[in-house]
């Protein structure tokens, strides 16, 4: 039987059919890294994790001289103690994240939760500590990196029990997560950031002042990006219950301008605070998001 192409394997249309988050993460992550060399052997005082290309200035004691002699490749050995990273995932589970357009394979929350599960699985497979904080108007789940409660099976089982509801209290999530983040961490924030774009810069600044690095992933449904409707509809804010009735064709140009302004402000706040920013529709392949994490992790090593 031919293998499923990676472009299909990492699509939310395929992954959202898997209800078990552990199986989902295992399928996606092992598909992503199946082509990488992942052999391990014991060294002196640490565990060998992987090779990386030698760069000028690297300690020569980690250069694999035998590999250089056999294949002419200059590669350094990377050990677990060198690559260990603390990774904290902030996941918005407010009511607005429950939205799922007619053409979307899953809701925004389901899409974000799949990414969170894969990142936690990927982090652990790289020898890193991973924790997750899921919130709306309360903290629904808090498993700090490195804690006993933060074992991977418990994280993924906990995700399965969460449903999005309530109003997003991003400030509360920041305060409570900061209490658990001892030492430098990589904070990955998954949200639509609806109504929070003007406060985002201040929040990211707090993380930067605390010595943390950030990766912001803004998740929206394709409907929110394009407003594809043609008929007269009643639009209801899922968190404030505010509603308007209008004909989409009459407001589409103004809507798209305001949406672009919203995205630009969010992106600018991230740029100003030296935080990586990614925009994803809930129908997008998650492969590039996982690759972005690997790239970010490599840069922090």
Buried (B, 14 or more C-beta within 10 A) or exposed (E): EEEEEBEEBBBBEBBBEBEEBBEBBBBBBBBBBEEEEEEEEEBEEBEBBBBBEBEEEBEEEBBBEEBEEEEEEBBBBBBBEEBBBBBBBBBBBBBBBBBBBEEBBBBBBBBBBBBBBBBBBBBBBBBBBBBBBBBBBEBBBBBBBBEEEBEBEBBBEBBEEBEBBBBBBBEBBBEBBBEBBEEEBBBBBBBBBBBBBEBBBEBBBBBBEEEBBBBBBBBBBBBBBBBEBEEEEEEEBBBEEEEEEEEBEEBBEEBEEEBEEBBEBBBBBBEEBEBBBBBBBBBBBBBEBBEBBBEBBEEEE
